[in-house]
Amino acid sequence: MIVLLSPTAAPALVDADRLDRLHAECPGVIGDMQFGDLCARGDDDQHVWLSIEGLRSAGVAESDDESFVTAFDGMIAYAGSKGWLNQDATMVRAHVETTG
């Protein structure tokens, strides 16, 4: 799963079926990007917080795979085992890759 960040549009999910590499892509300075319900700025410029429910909903809408929810929940369980969820387990921490 990749969340595309933009200075002119809300964050958008692409590659929903790729559950082995959750991250965000940023075409510039993270402070210039727009955030919203799907994605919040992280504690530093290398990470963002992604809404687990937002990712699940967007992924279900984009994916053709009937087992998506089970695989998605497995990805989130793995993230939890690594300490990458916020305290109330509503957000997952994701690395930001600069693309521009």
C-alpha positions in Angstrom: 0.0 0.0 0.0 1.3 3.4 -0.9 -0.2 6.7 0.2 0.6 9.5 -2.2 1.1 12.9 -0.7 0.6 16.1 -2.6 0.8 19.9 -1.9 -2.4 20.4 -3.9 -4.6 17.4 -3.1 -5.6 15.2 -0.2 -3.6 12.0 0.4 -4.6 9.1 -1.9 -4.1 5.4 -1.7 -2.6 3.4 -4.6 -1.4 -0.2 -4.9 -3.9 -1.4 -2.3 -3.2 -5.1 -2.9 0.5 -4.6 -2.1 0.4 -5.3 1.6 4.1 -6.1 2.0 5.4 -2.5 1.9 3.2 0.2 3.5 4.6 3.6 3.0 3.9 7.2 1.9 5.5 8.9 -1.1 6.2 12.6 -0.9 7.2 14.7 -4.0 8.7 17.5 -1.9 9.0 19.0 1.6 6.7 17.1 4.0 5.6 20.4 5.5 4.2 21.5 2.1 1.9 18.5 1.8 -1.8 18.3 2.5 -3.1 16.0 5.2 -6.5 14.8 6.1 -8.6 11.9 7.4 -6.4 9.3 5.8 -3.0 10.7 6.7 -1.6 12.9 9.5 1.8 14.4 9.8 4.2 12.2 11.9 6.5 13.1 14.7 9.4 13.8 12.3 9.8 14.4 8.6 10.5 10.7 7.8 7.1 9.3 9.1 3.4 9.9 8.8 0.4 8.4 10.7 -2.2 6.6 8.6 -5.7 5.9 9.6 -6.2 2.1 9.8 -9.9 2.4 9.1 -9.3 4.8 6.2 -6.7 2.5 4.7 -9.1 -0.5 5.1 -12.0 1.3 3.5 -10.0 2.7 0.6 -8.3 -0.7 0.1 -11.6 -2.6 0.0 -12.9 -0.1 -2.6 -9.8 -0.5 -4.8 -9.0 -4.2 -4.3 -10.4 -7.0 -6.4 -9.1 -9.6 -3.9 -11.8 -11.2 -1.8 -9.2 -12.0 0.9 -8.1 -8.4 1.2 -9.5 -7.7 4.6 -7.9 -10.8 6.1 -4.5 -9.9 4.6 -4.9 -6.3 5.6 -5.6 -7.2 9.2 -2.5 -9.4 9.1 -0.4 -6.5 8.0 -1.8 -4.3 10.8 -1.2 -7.1 13.4 2.4 -7.3 12.2 2.7 -3.5 12.5 1.3 -3.8 16.0 3.9 -6.4 17.0 6.6 -4.0 15.9 5.2 -1.1 17.9 4.1 0.9 14.9 0.5 1.6 16.0 -0.6 4.6 18.1 -1.8 4.1 21.7 -5.4 3.4 20.7 -4.5 1.4 17.7 -6.4 3.6 15.2 -3.3 4.8 13.3 -0.3 3.0 11.9 3.1 4.7 11.5 4.5 4.6 8.0 7.9 5.7 6.5 7.9 8.5 4.0 9.9 8.2 0.7 10.8 11.4 -1.0 10.1 11.2 -4.7 10.9 14.7 -5.9 
